[in-house]
Amino acid sequence: MDVIPSRALDSSGGGARRVIEGGPVQVGSRVQVKDGPDVDTFTIVGPEDADATAGRVSIDSPMGRALLGRRMGDQVRIDRPANRWPVTIAHVSGPLA
């Protein structure tokens, strides 16, 4: 797992935050999933912060549950109302530490 420094300040206004790269998907992770040549990016959030139009996926959604704990390179099948969506996790970054 790599730790990449970020210029962002922590919530207290002091000190730099670090982005954790390559760890398992968790709340706050930014996840890229690949379906053939297409790559989509989502951020995993708590239920109160979910917004599908902004790419923020709730941990309580079928997609959130399928991605939690997975790592880059894992193949995942996400349950959707009409079918299952097979994707590969192309990249995981975050959350900020």
N, C-alpha and C positions, 0 to 999 in steps of 0.2 A: 504494500500500500504506500503510495506517495503522498506527501503533504506539500502543497503548493501555496506559498505565501500569497495573500491577497492584500490589496491596498485598502480594502474596506475597513472601517472602524467597527469595533464591537459595539454592542448596544449601550455600553456605559460611556461611549465617546472617546475612549482611550485605547491605545494598543491595536495592532493589526490582527485581523482574523485570518485563519488559514482554511483553505478548501481542502478537504480530504478526497483524494482521488483513488479509485479502484477498490474501495471498500464495498460491503454489502449495501443493497438498497435499504434505506430507512427513511423516516420522516425527515424532510428537508433535502433529500437527495434529488439531483437532477439526472434524469435517466434518458438515454437515447435508445430507442428500439428500432430494429431494422426488420423490414418486411420486404424481401427481395431488394430492389435498388432504392426503395423508399426508406427514409430515416425520419422518425418523429421524436420530438423531445417533450418530456413531461417532468413536472416537479411533484414529488410525493408530499402531501400535506395532510393535516388533520381535517376531519369532516367540516368544521366550521369555516375553513379557508378554501374549500374546493370550488373550482370554477373551470368547467370544461372548456369554455371559449378561450380562456387564458392558459390552458395546458396544465392546470393545477388539479391533480388527481387525488381524491380522498383515499386514505388507507383502508377505509371501509368499503370501497367500491371493488367490483370484481377485478379490475386492472390493478388497483393498489394491493389487494390481497395476493394476486399472482406474482407481483414484482418484489414485494417485501422479502428481504433476506437473500435475494438472488444476487449474482455477481456478473461482471462483464463476461460475455461469451456464453452465458446460460441461454438455453432455448426454453421459451415459456409459451404456454397456450393460455390466452386470455379469453374467458367466457364472455360472450356478447349475446344479446337477446336472440339474434338469428343464427349465430354460429360460434365457432371457436376461432380466435385469431392467433395463428402461430407467429411468434416474433423471436428475434435474437437480441439480447441486450448488448448493444454496441459500445456503450460507454456509461459509466456511473461517476458522478462527482458530487461532492458535498456529503453531508451538510457542512456548514462552516463550523470550525472548532475554535 
